[in-house]
Amino acid sequence: MKRFETFTSRVVALPVDNIDTDQIIPARFLKTISKEGLDKQLFNDWRYEADGAPKADFVLNRPEAQGVQVLFAGDNFGCGSSREHAPWALTQFGFRAIVSTSFADIFKQNSLKNGLLPIVVSRDVHAKLHQAIQADPKATVRVDLASQTLTLPDGSKAEFAVDGFSKHCLIEGVDELGFLAQHGAEIAAYEAKRTSTLNTLAD
C-alpha cells in the first residue's frame, strides 16, 4: 500500500446523498479478485450509455477530473453491501480521500484498510467547500493526515477524526499484516519467552 503523504488537489464534486456500493461498483464486476481495471467500472451505470459510450456530462468523464485525488460526496456515502471492491475502484481511479458529512461504517473501515481516507466534516464545512468548488472548479484543498486537517480553498482549516491505528498504517503504507511484520522481532521475542516458561504438563 502506498504511503499516505500530505497533498494538494483539485476536487471532483458528486454531492449526491446515500450513494451505495452497488452504484460505486455494480455487482456484476465483483467476480475479479484483482484491483486492476476497476477504475474503468467505477460508477459504471452513471458513467456510460447502454452501448458503453461515456456520458459526456458525467463528472468523472470530464477532462478536468483526470488526476484529481479528492472526491466530494453527499451524506452517507458508501452505504449498502460491504464489498471491498468499492474502495479498490476509487483508489484505482486515483482518489486518495473522500469528503462527506458521514460514511457507512463498513465502507469506512474498508477504505482505511485500502489507502483511501474518508474525511468527515460538519455540514457547515461541507456547504462551504461545495460553494467554493461551484465558484471555481479549479479550487484546491490540502489533505494533511499527520495533523488531521483539511485546508479549504479560502485557507481555513477543518479538523477531522481518524483512529490511531488506521492513521499509523496509512502513513506507513502498510495493511494489518504489514503492521504485524513491522513488529516481527518483538513477536518472536515474546513467543520465545512464552514457550520457555510454558508448562505443558499442567492439568
C-alpha positions as CSV (number, residue, x, y, z in Angstrom):
1,M,0.0,0.0,0.0
2,K,1.3,3.5,-0.9
3,R,2.3,5.7,2.0
4,F,-0.2,8.4,2.7
5,E,1.5,11.8,2.4
6,T,0.2,15.4,2.6
7,F,-1.0,16.5,-0.8
8,T,-2.9,19.3,-2.5
9,S,-5.5,18.5,-5.1
10,R,-8.5,19.8,-7.1
11,V,-11.8,18.2,-6.1
12,V,-14.4,16.2,-8.1
13,A,-17.8,17.0,-6.8
14,L,-20.5,14.3,-6.7
15,P,-22.8,15.8,-4.0
16,V,-25.4,13.0,-4.0
17,D,-26.7,11.6,-0.7
18,N,-26.8,7.8,0.0
19,I,-24.6,6.7,-2.8
20,D,-24.3,2.9,-2.2
21,T,-21.6,0.5,-3.1
22,D,-23.6,-1.0,-6.0
23,Q,-23.6,2.4,-7.6
24,I,-19.9,2.8,-6.9
25,I,-19.1,-0.6,-8.4
26,P,-22.0,-2.7,-9.7
27,A,-22.3,-6.3,-8.5
28,R,-21.6,-7.8,-12.0
29,F,-18.0,-6.6,-11.7
30,L,-17.3,-8.4,-8.4
31,K,-16.1,-11.7,-10.0
32,T,-12.5,-10.4,-10.2
33,I,-10.1,-10.7,-7.3
34,S,-7.7,-8.2,-8.8
35,K,-7.9,-4.5,-8.3
36,E,-6.6,-3.7,-11.7
37,G,-9.0,-2.2,-14.2
38,L,-11.7,-1.5,-11.6
39,D,-11.3,2.3,-12.3
40,K,-12.9,1.7,-15.7
41,Q,-16.0,0.3,-14.0
42,L,-16.3,3.0,-11.2
43,F,-19.8,4.4,-11.2
44,N,-20.3,2.4,-14.4
45,D,-24.1,2.8,-14.7
46,W,-23.9,6.5,-14.2
47,R,-20.8,6.9,-16.3
48,Y,-21.7,5.1,-19.5
49,E,-24.5,4.8,-22.0
50,A,-26.1,1.4,-22.7
51,D,-23.7,0.9,-25.7
52,G,-20.7,1.6,-23.5
53,A,-20.1,5.1,-24.7
54,P,-19.0,7.6,-22.0
55,K,-21.6,10.1,-20.9
56,A,-20.0,13.5,-21.6
57,D,-21.9,15.2,-18.8
58,F,-20.9,12.8,-16.0
59,V,-18.3,14.4,-13.8
60,L,-15.7,11.6,-14.0
61,N,-15.7,11.7,-17.8
62,R,-14.8,15.4,-17.9
63,P,-11.1,16.2,-18.7
64,E,-10.7,18.2,-15.5
65,A,-11.5,15.1,-13.4
66,Q,-8.2,13.4,-14.6
67,G,-5.5,13.4,-11.9
68,V,-7.9,14.7,-9.1
69,Q,-7.3,12.9,-5.8
70,V,-10.3,14.2,-3.7
71,L,-13.9,13.2,-4.2
72,F,-16.5,15.5,-2.7
73,A,-19.6,13.4,-1.8
74,G,-23.0,13.7,-0.3
75,D,-24.1,12.3,3.1
76,N,-24.0,8.6,4.0
77,F,-21.5,7.7,1.2
78,G,-20.8,4.0,0.7
79,C,-24.0,2.6,2.2
80,G,-25.3,-0.8,1.1
81,S,-23.2,-4.0,0.8
82,S,-19.8,-4.5,2.3
83,R,-17.9,-5.1,-1.0
84,E,-14.2,-4.2,-0.7
85,H,-14.2,-3.6,-4.5
86,A,-15.7,-0.1,-3.8
87,P,-12.6,1.4,-2.3
88,W,-10.5,-0.6,-4.8
89,A,-12.3,1.1,-7.7
90,L,-12.0,4.5,-6.1
91,T,-8.3,4.2,-5.4
92,Q,-7.6,2.7,-8.9
93,F,-9.2,5.9,-10.4
94,G,-6.7,7.9,-8.3
95,F,-8.7,9.1,-5.3
96,R,-6.8,9.3,-2.0
97,A,-9.5,11.0,0.1
98,I,-13.3,11.4,0.1
99,V,-15.0,14.3,1.9
100,S,-18.5,13.8,3.2
101,T,-20.7,14.5,6.2
102,S,-20.9,10.8,7.0
103,F,-19.9,7.4,5.7
104,A,-21.3,3.9,6.1
105,D,-19.3,2.1,8.8
106,I,-18.2,-0.9,6.8
107,F,-17.2,1.2,3.8
108,K,-15.3,3.5,6.0
109,Q,-13.3,0.6,7.5
110,N,-12.7,-1.0,4.1
111,S,-11.4,2.4,2.8
112,L,-9.0,2.9,5.7
113,K,-7.6,-0.6,5.1
114,N,-7.0,0.1,1.4
115,G,-5.3,3.5,1.4
116,L,-8.4,5.7,1.0
117,L,-9.0,8.3,3.6
118,P,-12.7,9.1,4.5
119,I,-12.9,12.6,5.8
120,V,-16.0,13.5,7.8
121,V,-16.7,17.3,8.1
122,S,-19.6,19.3,9.6
123,R,-22.5,20.3,7.4
124,D,-21.3,23.9,7.5
125,V,-17.8,23.0,6.3
126,H,-19.3,20.7,3.6
127,A,-21.6,23.5,2.4
128,K,-18.7,26.0,2.4
129,L,-16.5,23.6,0.3
130,H,-19.3,22.9,-2.1
131,Q,-19.8,26.6,-2.7
132,A,-16.1,27.1,-3.3
133,I,-16.0,24.3,-5.9
134,Q,-19.0,25.7,-7.7
135,A,-17.5,29.1,-7.8
136,D,-14.1,27.8,-9.0
137,P,-13.9,24.2,-10.4
138,K,-10.1,24.5,-10.2
139,A,-10.2,25.2,-6.5
140,T,-7.9,23.0,-4.4
141,V,-7.8,21.5,-0.9
142,R,-4.9,20.3,1.1
143,V,-5.2,17.0,3.0
144,D,-2.8,16.6,5.9
145,L,-3.3,13.3,7.7
146,A,-0.5,13.8,10.1
147,S,-2.2,16.9,11.6
148,Q,-5.7,15.6,10.7
149,T,-6.6,18.8,8.9
150,L,-8.4,19.6,5.6
151,T,-7.4,23.1,4.3
152,L,-10.2,24.6,2.3
153,P,-9.7,26.8,-0.8
154,D,-10.0,30.0,1.3
155,G,-7.2,28.8,3.6
156,S,-9.4,27.9,6.5
157,K,-8.8,24.5,8.2
158,A,-11.2,21.8,9.3
159,E,-10.0,19.1,11.6
160,F,-11.2,15.5,11.1
161,A,-11.0,12.4,13.2
162,V,-9.3,9.1,12.4
163,D,-8.4,6.3,14.8
164,G,-4.7,6.0,15.7
165,F,-4.1,2.5,14.3
166,S,-5.6,3.4,10.9
167,K,-3.6,6.7,10.8
168,H,-0.4,4.8,11.6
169,C,-1.0,2.2,8.8
170,L,-1.9,4.9,6.2
171,I,1.2,7.0,6.9
172,E,3.5,3.9,7.0
173,G,1.8,2.5,3.9
174,V,1.1,-0.9,5.5
175,D,-2.0,-3.0,6.0
176,E,-2.7,-5.1,9.1
177,L,-0.3,-7.9,8.1
178,G,2.3,-5.3,7.2
179,F,1.8,-3.8,10.7
180,L,2.5,-7.2,12.3
181,A,5.5,-7.6,10.1
182,Q,6.9,-4.3,11.5
183,H,6.9,-5.9,14.9
184,G,8.3,-9.3,13.9
185,A,11.3,-9.1,16.3
186,E,9.1,-8.2,19.3
187,I,6.7,-11.0,18.5
188,A,9.5,-13.6,18.1
189,A,11.0,-12.5,21.4
190,Y,7.7,-12.8,23.2
191,E,6.9,-16.2,21.7
192,A,10.4,-17.5,22.7
193,K,9.9,-16.2,26.3
194,R,6.4,-17.6,26.4
195,T,7.5,-21.1,25.2
196,S,10.4,-21.3,27.6
197,T,8.0,-20.7,30.6
198,L,5.0,-22.7,29.4
199,N,4.2,-25.8,31.5
200,T,2.7,-28.3,29.0
201,L,2.4,-30.9,31.8
202,A,-0.1,-28.9,33.9
203,D,-3.6,-30.3,34.3
